[in-house]
Amino acid sequence: MKKLVLIFMIALVALCATPLFAGGEAEEAVSDEVVITWRTRPGNQEESDLYKAISDQISAELDGITLVYEPGSSATSSYQDVLKTELASGVAPDLFWIPGSDIAEFVKRDLLLDMTAIADKTDHKDSDFYPGPMYHLTFDPDSMKTGEKLWGLPRDVSTLALYLNLDLIAEAGAPDPRVLAEQGLWTWEAFYEVMKAVSDLGDDVYGYGQSSWWGPYMTWMNSAGGGLFNEDRTGTDMQSEGSLKGLAFQQKFYNENLAVPFGEDAEPPFKAGKLGMYQNGRWVTPGMRTITDFEWDVVELPTGPAGNQGNWLFWGAYVANKDTKNPEAVFKLLQALTSAKVQAQVAAAGANIPSRTSKDALDAFLTFTPPENNQAFLNGLADSPASEGPMWVGNWSEYDAALGAKISAVFNNEMSIEEFANGIESELNKFFK
């Protein structure tokens, strides 16, 4: 009997000592691995695949951190609205990309993590990035001062340019806009003449097209001396002489049937070879690279009455979920995603311009062809573009929707410019309350 008890005790000790302790160590090892989820809004499957490859690459380089990439979609509702719903429900990713114009709304809703204290322990420098985006990414809405917070880092920047169907322009006998730009002759007047010449090629051909969101139509107002907001961003500037002049210029080419009707997507007719000039950002370049039926390139926007292109410095930022359980790991990912190496990979795909200001980054960007004339985008950056920025006072979503409805009414001849001018200030300033 004593022998049986002894054998039982030995077996019990062996059982406790070996399998259970080994299992405990395995569980501890697994729990030490931090899993970070992150999201972008890719424009197409190729871009989604690129970010997935970058995620896998960074995941392999970050010790103890595993990344899970989620491509965002806006198929059913806006990408930002989905994020806000997920953040409220506690199921949002740890880190995600949002447009620069949405930073203030996310901050004011207390949805983002202030990473200042974490960044101060690293080699991060705000000056490595364009000052326009960093003004808003370090803005404190309580003190109304910049440089006091760190809500994220810019993934990329872009300016708008004109994508050119060089075959149509040559067929129309119009001068090459790129040559005019080099000669300092690329003005509103020259643009109008090229647009009209191409439109005269046939009823199914347009000289120009632009998207209906605020960026493209505001370039004309900016270059006439107007703008979205007054100087201190506490009210609208859409009633100003410059804004109305830019509005009238656009109304002219819509009324004369020289442009793709406002509200229609201008990209398909451009790709189909039926559009001479198409205004859009760097982000559509990957799609343009699929064109094989005609020769294309880009040129900077024409100079307007105010003496500049009226361009925008667009940007989007990676920001962190305020409720992430791993803020230090998230900041490591943030730095990796905005590193020179990763920005070069993304820029090489055609969709973005690096948000880092180093000469090496810009020199490398010039080699990411086609288009051949990448300098056009950098010329836009060098022409004092207005930085895309959120409304720290007021509600950007409501302002944007109300303005867009009025702009559409003017271009579709449902409202005169005089009616627009008389009512737009009171209509829009209520969103600054």
N, C-alpha and C positions, 0 to 999 in steps of 0.2 A: 504493500500500500504506500509506504513512504517513497518507494522507488517511482511509483506512478505519479505521485504528487510532485516529486523532483523533476521528472521529465516534463510535466505540464507547465511548471514554473519556468523552466528553461525555454520551452517553446513560446510562452507568453512574452518573455523578455525579448526574444529574437524578433517576434512579430512586431512589438512596439518600437524596437530600436531601428529596424531596417526599413520596412515599407512606409510606415507612417511618417518618419522623419524625412525620408526621400521625397515623399509627396508634399510635405510641408515646404521643403526647399523649392520645389518646382512651382508651387503656388506663389511663393514669395517672389520668385524670379519673374513670373508672369505679371504680378501686380506692380513690379518696378517699371515695366514698359508703359510709357505714356502714349495714349492714342489721341491724336489731334485731327479733328475734321475741319475741312476748309472748302470754300466755294468761290467760283467766279461765274460770270455770265458770258460764256463763249458765244461767238457769233455764228459758228458752224461746227461741224463734226471734226474738221481738221484742227481747229483751235482747241476743241475739247480734248482731242487726243494729245495735243502738245502739252497742255497743262497736266494731264494725267502722267505723261512721261516725266515732266519736271517734278511732279509730286513724288514719283517713285525714286527719282534721282536724289532729291533732298532727303527723303526718308532713309535712304541707304547711308547718307552722310551724317545725319544727326544721331548721335549715340543715345540709345534709350528712348527714342521717339519714333513712333510709327504714324505715318500720315494716311488719311483717308480723304481722297478728293471727290467732291460732289459737283458736277457741272450744273449750274443753275439754269432755269428755264423761265420764260415769260409767256408760255403758250396759252395758259388759261387766265392768269392775272399777272399784274406787274411783278417783276423780279423783286423789287423792293417791298411790295405789299406782302409777298410770301414770307420774306425775311422777318418783317415786323410781326406777322402772325406767329411764326415759329419762335421768335424771341419771347413773345408774351406767353407762349405755351411751354417754354423751357426745352425745346427740341432743336434749336438753331445750332449751326456749326460753331466751332470755337473761333474761327477767323473767316472773314468773307470780304469780297470786293463790293463796293458801292460807288455810284457816280459822285463826283465832287459836289454837285448841287444838292445832294441829299445828306451831307455830313451834319449840318445844323439840326435837321429834323431828328436824326437818330440820336444826336447828343442831347437835345432838349427833351427827348423822351426817356433819357437815362438808360439807353440801350448799349452804350459802348464803354469799353474799359479805358481809363486814362492810364497810359503806360509810361508816364514821365519818370516815376521812381525806378522802374525797371530799366529804362533806357539810360538813366544817369549812371548806372553801374557798368555800362558797356562803352564801346567806341563809337556809338551813334553820334552823328552831327547833322543838325537840321540843314546846314549850309551845303550839304552834298546834293540837295534837291532844289528844284526851281522854287523861288521864294513865293510865287503866287499860291500854289497848293499848300505850302507849309504855313502860310499866314492863317489859313483856315484850319489846318490840321493841328495847330497849336493854340487855337483861340479858346478863351475862357468866357462863356456866355454870362457868367456871374459878374466878372469884373469888366467885361466888354473889352478885354485887352488880349493881344496875341502874344505868343511866346511863353505861355504859362501852363499849357497842357500838351499832351501828345496822344491824339486819338487814332493815329495810324500813320502809314507812309504811302506815298503815291506809287502806284504800280507802273504808270506810264503817263505820257502826255501826248497830245495831238493838236495839230492845227487843221483848219479846213483848207482845201485846195480845189482846183477845177481839174477833173479828169477829162482828158481830151480825146475825141475820135479824130485822129490826125488825117485819116482818109477822107472823112466828110468835109473837114475844113479845107483840105486841098482841093477837093472836087468843087467846092463852092467858090474857089478862087480867093478865099479870105487869107489875110496874113497869119502866119504862125504865131499864136499868142506867146510862145516861149521866146521867140525872137523879139517881139514887142516888149516883153518884160525885161530882157537883157538890155534893151535900148532905153529903158525908162519910159516907154510909151504905152504901157498896159494900163489903161484908164477905163472908167465907166464908159466913155464914148467909144473907145476901141472895142471893148467887150460887146457893146450893143451892136456895132457894125458886124462883128464876127457872128454873133447870135442871129442877126437878121439874114445874113448871107446864107448860112446853113439852113435856116427855116425855109428859105426860098427854093430849096432843092425839091420840095414836094410836100403834099398834104400830110404824108405819114412821117415826116421828119420834123424834129424840133431842134432849135438852136441851143436850148438850155433846159435844165431841170434841177430841182432841189427838193429835199424832203420838207415836210410840213411842221417839223418840230422847231423850237425857238432858235436853235443855233444858226442854221442857214439864213433864215429871213432877217435875223438880227445883224448879220455881217454888213448888210447894205445900210442899215440904220447907224451902226457904229461908224462906218466909213464916211457917213455924211455928217458926223459930229453928234449923233444921238446916243442912246444907250438904254439898257434895261432899267437901270436905277439912277437916282441922283447920286451926287458925289459921295455922300456918307451912307448910302444904301438904306435910307429911312423912308424913301418914297420912290415913285416911278419917274422915269424921264421920257415916257412914250409920247407925251404931249409936246416935246421940244421941237424946235424947227428942224434939227438934224434928223430926228427919228421920223418925222413926217415926210421929209425929203426922201429918205430911204424907202419909206412905204410907197410913196408916189412912183419912184423909179421902178419898183417891182410891179406895181399895178399896171404900169405901162406895158411891160412885156407879157403880162398875162392877158391884158385886154387885146393886144395885137396878135395873140395866138402864136407867140414866138417861143413859149415855154410849155413844158408838160403841165397840164392843168393842176393847180394847187390842190394838194390832198392825194394825188395819185403818186404811186411809187415810180420814181424816175430811173431806178437802177435797171429794171428789165429792158426798157427801150434803149438804154445806153449799151447794155451787153448785146442787144440784138442789132446794133449798128444803126440805130435810128435817132440818135441824140448826139449833138456836137459837143456840148460841155455839160458836165455833171458835177455839182458841188457836193462834196462830202469829205469826211475825215480819213485819216490814214487807215482806220480800221476796216475799210472796204477793200483795201489793196489785195488781200488774199483771194477774194472773189474775182477781182479784175485780172489776176494772173492766169485765170482759166480762159481768157479771151484769146482766140487764135484767128478770128475772121477779119480783123482790121488792126492797124497799128494804133497804139494808144500811149499816152504819157500824161504828165500832170504839169500844171503851172500854178503859180501863186494867184490869189485873188486880185482883181484889178484895184488900182488906187482910186479912192472916191474923193468927193469934194473936200473932206477934212484932211486930205494928204496922206492917208494910210489905207491899208487893206480892210480895216475893221474886223480883223481876225480874232479868233478866240484861242486861248490856251486851255484846251480841255484836259481833264484829268480824272482819274478814278483812284480810289485808295483801298488798300487792305486795312481793315479795322478789326478789332477784337470784341467778341461777345463779352459783355460785362460780367456774366455769370460763368465764364470759363473756369474750370477747376484747376487749370494748369497755365497761369499767366506767363510764367517765365519761359515755358516751352513754346507758347504761342508767339512770344516776342522773338525767340530764335527762328521760328518759321518766318515771321515777318521780315526779319533781316535777310534771311536766305532768299525769299521771293523777290526782294528789291535789291539784291546784290547785282553788281555789274555783270557777272557771269550769266545769271538767269535773265536779266533784262536784255542782254544781247541775244539770247536764244529766242525770246519772245519777239524782239524787234526784227530778227532775221526772217521770221515767218511773215512779216509784212504788215501786221496789224497795228503796231505801236511804235512810238518814239521813246527811247529811254527817258525816265524822269530824272536821272542823274545828270548833272550839268558838266561833267568832265569832258574835255576835248576829245579824249579817246573814244568815249561813248558816241559822240556826234560824228566823228570821223568814220567809225565803224558803221553807223547808220547809213551813210552815203553809199556804202557798198552793197546794201541789201536791195538788189534790183531784181526784176523791174518794179516800179518805173525807173527810167533812166534819170529823170530829173528830180531826184530826191531832195535836191537843194531847195526846191520850191517850198517844202514843208519847213525847212530850217529858216528860209527867208520869212515865212510867216511867224516863226518864233522870235525872229530878230526885229520884227516890225511893231514892237510894243503891243502885243495882243492883249485884249481884256481877259483876265483870268476868270474862268468859270468859277462861280462861288455861290455858296448857299445864302439864304436869308436868315441871319442871326436874329433880326427883328422882323417878325411876320411869318407867314406860311407860304413857302415856295410852291407847293403842289397846287394850292388854290390860285395863287397868282398866275402860274404858268397856264393852268386850264382856262382861266378867264381871259387872259391875253390871247391865247391861241384861238379861242372862239371869235374874238373881235377881228384878229388878223385874217382868219378864214373868211369872215363876212365881207371884208374889204376886197379880198382877191377874187371872191366869187360874185362880186357886184351886188351884194345884199346890203351893203352899207357904204356910204360915201366917206372919203377921207375927212371931210368937214365934220360929219357926224361922229366919226372916230375921235377926232381931235377934241370935240366939245365934251365928250363923255368919258374918255379913257382915264383921266387923272382921278376923278372921284370913284370910278369903277375899280381901279387897281389899288389905290391908296388905302382902302378899307382892309386890305390884307396885311398891312403893316401894324395894325392895332395890337 
